[in-house]
Amino acid sequence: MPYLQLNGSKFHYHWEDFTDPWQEKSVVLLHHAAGGNLHRWRAWVPTLARQNRVLRFDMGGHAGTDAPSGGKFTLPGLAADIAAVMDSLDIEKIHLVGASAGGIVSLRFAIDFPDRLHSLSLVASTPRLAGMGASMDASVWRRILEEEGTKSWLGADSEKRFGPNSKQELIDWYASSGEKTTAEVVLALQDCLLGEDLTPLLPKISAPTLILASNQDEITPLDAQHLMADQIPNASLETFDGVGHNMKVEIPDLLSGTVRDFVRKIGSG
């Protein structure tokens, strides 16, 4: 597996590039969510990598990447990790795609590093994790993580995380992939994000922004999506029916195609 050494920490990453050799190439960076890893995006790669270079990495403490020093996360630090990965690979600007908690990190990156973004795409995300839907309870998440681990947490409340047509094999794979990340890491990330509210900073985001949302999402509900669409100056919102919070793995072809078309429209100017 390819790794980067960044400030004494090992980061696991993947590059994919199936563009024509003579083609002008933008970089699309895909940032996964809490308890996830870069493989969550695998079904997006064929659509995006034919016209772009696609970069994925495991965020701090997840799967093949080392945890932050002291085991504690900060949101600015997570955003700075993106910049550090870019610097190590000589990447100046990216089209950034973040899902769920990865979208919160991506929002922070857009605020802190505006000159390094061509565009921002958010998948089932929110500016404020503490504003989850009324049926979700962070204390229940904590109990499951502490008592049963990451796999059980990712498999809990699957009817709220996935749409009604999702195959059980997909749900099982999604939960099992969480075994690569300890519950302690997920709890530390959750503690970090629950204390953050990026809502007041949304008007500062200058990058063209695409917001992809499920009409049935109970974790990052639709009112959070409309809030971002209203507060980010150059944002558009597209919603989808019949899928849940984990829609990026439920309808990867549709969503990756939507992002591909958005990236193509923005270009690398």
N, C-alpha and C positions, 0 to 999 in steps of 0.2 A: 504494500500500500504506500502511496506517496505521502510524504510528510514535509512540513515546513517547521523550522526552528525559529520561534518568534519570542524574543525577550525571555529566553530560557524555557519556554514551553513548546511542546510538540503539538502541531495542528495537522490533522488528517484532512486531505483535500483530494478532489478529482477535477481534472480538466476534460472537456469533450469539445471537439472541433471537427465538424464534417462539412465545413464550408469549402467552396472552390478556392484553390490556392491564390488566385488573382483577386479574390473578392475582398472588398473593404469589410472589416470585421469589428463589430461591437462586442463587448463582453456583457453577458447576463450572469449575475451572481444570484444564486438561490439560497435563501437562509431558512433553515428548518425551525421547528417549534420546540417547546419544552419536552424533554424525554425522547426526542427524535434523533435523527442522524441524516447524513447526506443522502442515504438510499431512499428516503421518503420521496425524493424528487425523481427517482429513476424513470418513471413513465413520462415525465416532462421532457427528458433529454432529446429523444428523437425529433420532436417537433421543433425545439429551439435550436439545436446544435447544427442543423442544416444551414442556417443563415447567420448564426452567431457562435462565438466561443462561449461555452457554458462552464461556469465555475461553481463548484459546491464544496463546502467544508463543514466538518462537525464543529459546532460551537463549543465554547469552553466547557470542559468536564463531561462532554457527551461522547459516547462511543469511543472513537480513536483519538480524541483530543484531550490533552491534560487539563485538569481543573485549575482555576485561577489560584494564585498564591493565597494561602490562608483559607481557601475554600469558600470565599465570599465573592458575590458578584456585585458590580455596579452597572447601571445602565450605560453611562458614558464609557465605561471600560469595555462593555460588550460591543458598543458601536465602534470604539477604537480598534477592536480586534479585526473588524472588517477592513479598516484602513491599513492595518498592519499586514494582513494577508495580501491586499492589493499592492502595497509597497514591495513586498518580498517577491512578487511576480511581475513587477514593473508595469502595473496597470494604473493608468491615470484616472479614468472615469468608467462608470458601470451603469447598466440598467439593473436596479436592485429589486428583487422579488422576495418578500418576507411573508411567512405564514404564521398566523396566531401570535405566539410570543415572539417569533422571529420577525413578525411585522412590527411589534413594539420596538424591537432593537433597530429595525430598518427606519422607523420614524425618527428615532434618536439620531441615527446616522444622517438622515436628510437634514436635520436641524444643525448638527455639529459640523458636517462636511458637505455643505451645499455645492461647492465647486467640483466635487468628485462624482456627481450624479448626472446622468442623462435623463433618467426617469425613475419613478418609484411605483411599484405594484404591490398591493396589500391583499392578502388572501385570508378571509375570515379573521381579521385582526381588530384591534381596538387601541385607543390612546390611553386606556385606563383599565387594567385588569380587575381592579376592585369593583368595576361597574359591570360585572358579569350578570347574566340573566337571573331573574328572581329564583329560578328553580335550582341554581347552582350554589354551592356552599364551599368556600375555600377551606373551612375547618374540616369538612368531610374529606376533601382531597388530602389534607395533611394526615388525617387518621389512617386512610388507606395506604398512603405512601409509607408511613412509619411502621404500620403493622404488617403490610402485605407486599410492598415493593412496587417498583415502577410498572412492571407488566400488569399487575392487577389494577393499578390506577388507570392505566391507559385503556383497560378493558371494561372498567366500571361505567355504568350509565351509557352503554353503547347505543341505546336508542336515542340518546341526546347528542351523541357525538357523530352518528352516522344517519343517513337517510334510510327510509324503510326498504329500499331495494338493494342495499349493500349485501354482498355475499358474506357468509360467515367466514369463509377463507380469508377475505380481505381484513375483516375485523381481527381475526386471530393473528394474522401476519403483523398487522399494525401494533397490536399489544405486545407480541413476542419480541419485536425489534427494540422495545424499550428495555429489555434485559441488559442491553449493552451500556446502560447508564444507571448509576446508583440512585436510590431514592434520596440520599443525602444531597446529591447535586440538584435534583429536581426541586427539593424543598428549599435549598439555598436560592435557586433562581426564582421560585415562586415568592419567597420573602422579599427579594429585591424588587420584583415587578409589582407586587401588591402595594408597595410604598410609593409608586410613581404615578403621576398624572400628567400626561403630555398635552392635554386639551388646550391650556393657555398658549402653547407654543405652536399649535397647528398653523396659524396664519403666517408663520415665519418660513414654512416650507415652500420653496420656489420651484422645485422640480415638477414637471408634469406627472400627475399621479392617477393611477388606475386602481379603483377599489372594487374587489370582487367579493360578493357576500351571498350567503344563503338566507333565503327568506324564513327558514325554519331554524336558524342557528340559536341555540339556547345558551351558549358560552360567550360568544361575542355577538350580542343581539343586533337586530337591524337598526335600532335607534343609534347605536354607536357608529354604524356605517354611514348613516345620514349625517351625523354630527361631523365626521371627518370630511364628507363630501361638501358640506356647507362651509367648513372652517379652513380647509386647505384651498388656496386661491385657484389653482389650476387642476382641479380634481374632477373625475367622472366616476360614477357608480354604476356597476352592473350587478344585478341580482339573479339568483338561480333558485328554482323550485326542486323539491324532491330530494335534496341532499342536506347533510348536516354540517357541523363545524369542521369535520375532516374532509371537506369536499375536494381538497386538492388531490386526494388519493381515490375519491369516488368517481370524479369526472375529469381525469387528468388530460385527456385529449382535448376536450372542449376548453378547459381553462388555459392550458398551455398554448393552444391556438389563439385564444383571445389575447394573451400576453404577447405572443409573437407578432400579431398584427399591430398591437399598440407600440411595441418596440420599433417595428418597421416604420411606422408613421412618424415617430419621434426622431429616429436616426441617431447619428453620432455627432450632430452639430453642436 
